[in-house]
């Protein structure tokens, strides 16, 4: 029997080989995504030039239409008074009408050709975007698997209390982290990165605009670029705030919560009430960050899962403890039944436990949820 036992070292070798193979696949997916991005960049540059050329052709076509109308009017005039004109005049009128029709036909054909080329390039961009998104999705899934293989499975042999719950919670944390990274990556790609790419393209066109349309149009393009850069800066600042509100370090917990809850109140259909004890001063940075995240998690759960229309947040002091109470009028849930929102509560319990605090959750289906958190203040000051 002993010879049939699994050797932990052999398991590590298997895991290492598996992770190496998965990492290789992840690298290839990354290369596919980067290639798609670079190709889209090249096509966008071609599109920009084709659209400029299309505008020029459309203007030429407009002039050809005018010339054709003038030539046709001249032919009508000659036809009505045919005997009043000599043969040279009549021949010249017919030649000008014919040339005008040819030029109009050529410009129309060129316009159709350019529109087809633009349409083809736009379809290629859409296809490359789809490929890039699939590669990104696969890489996110692979990252989740790698995190699990590199962490949870290596410790799986250890005896832990409530192993199934810990495993599920660990996976949810990994998935949440990867989703957050994916969200940030997408927001940076679709926001600041796209704006900066557009600024780069437009900066390359300023010299051409100056030569073709003069300095006024070039200065207008520079002004538009400045506006794009300002938008990118605002987007970067918003992303930084999502990662960690700087107001938490500068102003403290109460002003930061006020700002956050007011923003959520404005963006959602729910009404949020915030009450706090004015004696609450600056707390240890670790405690302020933890309380902010606890309130943030509870409020998001109430909006997303409980479908609450009213949320009450209360901060108070009880001796050497800070007390946080969050109550909503949402659909509630059975605290003994494990659902998606229970993983959010598990995370809150883990966070409170690290601070030597306590958390109580009371909820009944169709009767809302009440969360009470008590955390000792002075124990955090030496951390």
Secondary structure by P-SEA (a helix, b strand, c coil): cccccccaaaaaaaaaaaaaaaaaaaaaaaaaaaaaaaaaaaaaaaaaaaaaaaaaaaaaaaaaaaaaaaaaaaaaaaaaccccccaaaaaaaaaaaaaaaaaaaaaaaaaaaaaaaaaaaaaaaaaaaaaaaaaaaaaaaaaaaaaaaacccccccccccaaaaaaaaaaaaaaaaaaaaaaaaaaaaacaaaaaaaaaaaaaaaaaaaacccaaaaaaaaaaaaaaaaaaaaaaaaaaaaaccccccccccaaaaaaaaaaaaaaccbbbbbbbccccccccaaaaaaaaaaaaaaaaaaaccccccbbbbbbbbcccbbbbbbbbccccccccccccaaaaaaaaaaaaaaacbbbbbbbcccbbbbbbbbbbccccccc
